[in-house]
């Protein structure tokens, strides 16, 4: 039984297709079904050496759905030059996808193609080509998909893009806010990308914070004396709560007192409508209101903070 099992042997590609353009590309044009089987595509035709500006594309294929795919062949180790051509051709042809067939995919190009699938709407395929035979049989092509598009990759790419955009717009929000005359308390802070911007109240672990979300913004006194200091935070909060009437009498905004039992921190907070997804033409009015809330909060808290009893904590 064992004698009837042949051994699979790799054949040098240049023994099968001596010339990349004249032999392999022509063979691929005539045998596009082999590529379909490897990539789960339905390419129905392929034309050779179409022009893309001053360049010539190896193959331009059309799918059964009428979408265009460009195919770049490279019977050697992948390189930057061909990756650049692949992207150039796809853009020039406004193609749905790009297929790069190489004999040896380098890891940096595997990573690049995976990133392109996440970062763009186009589909990118990286395919390894080999030639094999069993015994004295004719050489046969072996195409292996190394990188291809997927729903998960596209969703991951959209999520990453949304996060990047969120960081950028929040930085823009803080840059504009701290430039306002009413934001003097935080004017020395370098705008960041987080959802909050804070300075110390003058007591360790107590901050005057601005916060912003897509639709809301606010100001708060945030109480967090550090890890395992929940009891200490609650004692400080309870002292501030005893001065609730004094604090609220000089603030013209509703205050939410949040002891947050079982959580690490406590806070008292003022929430306002309008956030970083509000049209930018409305930002100034929103930010002027929230900086006024911070001004009132700081003024009301200063005398109370001076009388905090922190001994032993």
C-alpha positions, 0 to 999 in steps of 0.5 A, a space after each residue: 500500500 505504501 508503495 502506491 503513495 507518491 511523493 509531492 515534489 516542488 518544481 522551480 517555477 522558471 522550469 515551468 514558466 520561463 518568462 513571467 510576462 510571456 509565459 506565466 501571465 499568458 497561462 494565468 489569462 487562459 486558466 483564470 479558473 485556477 485562481 477562482 478556485 483558490 480565492 473563491 472568486 468568479 472572474 470570467 475574463 482577463 485581459 493582458 497588459 492594459 495601460 494605467 498611465 505610463 504603466 502596463 498592468 499584467 492582467 485586468 479581470 472582470 467578475 461575474 458581478 461586473 467588478 474589476 480586479 487587477 492582477 500583478 504577477 511576480 515569480 520571485 520574492 515580493 518587493 516594495 516596487 510591485 506593492 506600489 504598482 499594485 496600489 497604483 493600478 487599483 486606483 487607476 482602474 478604480 478596481 474592486 480588488 487587487 490580486 498579487 501573485 508571488 513566489 515568496 511573500 515577505 512578512 512585511 508585505 503580508 502585514 501591508 496587505 492585511 492592513 490594506 484590507 482593514 484600511 480601505 474599501 477595496 479587496 486585497 489578495 496576496 497569493 503564493 504560487 508554486 509548481 509541484 509534481 508527483 513522480 514523473 507527472 507534469 508540473 501542476 500549479 499550486 496557488 495558496 491564499 496568504 492574505 485576503 479580505 474578510 468581513 472581520 477585517 473590514 469591521 476591525 478597520 472601520 472600528 480603528 478608523 472610528 477610534 482614530 477620528 474620535 481621538 482627533 476630534 476630541 483633541 480639536 475640541 480641547 484645543 478650542 476650549 482651552 483657548 477661551 477666556 473662561 478656561 484660564 484654570 486649564 489654559 496651561 494643559 496640553 490638549 490631549 485625545 482623552 474624553 477628559 481634561 483635568 487639573 488638581 484642586 490643590 488637594 492630592 487626588 482631587 481634580 477639576 475635570 472637564 469631560 466630553 462625549 459625542 452628545 454631552 459635556 460636563 465639569 466635575 470634582 473627581 475624587 480618587 486618592 489612589 488604589 485601595 483608597 475607596 474609604 478615604 474617597 468616601 469620607 472626603 465626599 461625605 464632608 463635601 456633601 455636608 456643605 452641599 447647600 453652601 456649594 449649590 447656592 453659588 452655582 447656577 447649574 444642577 449638580 449630581 452628587 455621585 458617591 459611587 459606592 463600591 467604585 474606586 472614585 467619587 464625584 460631584 458633577 454638572 452635565 450639559 447638552 452638546 458634545 464633540 459630534 455636535 456641529 462645530 459651528 455650535 461648539 463655541 456656545 457650548 464651550 462657553 457654557 461649560 467653562 462658566 460652569 467650571 468657573 462657578 464650580 471652582 469658586 464654590 469649592 475653594 472655601 470648602 476644600 480649605 476646610 477638608 479634614 484629611 488627617 489620618 487619610 
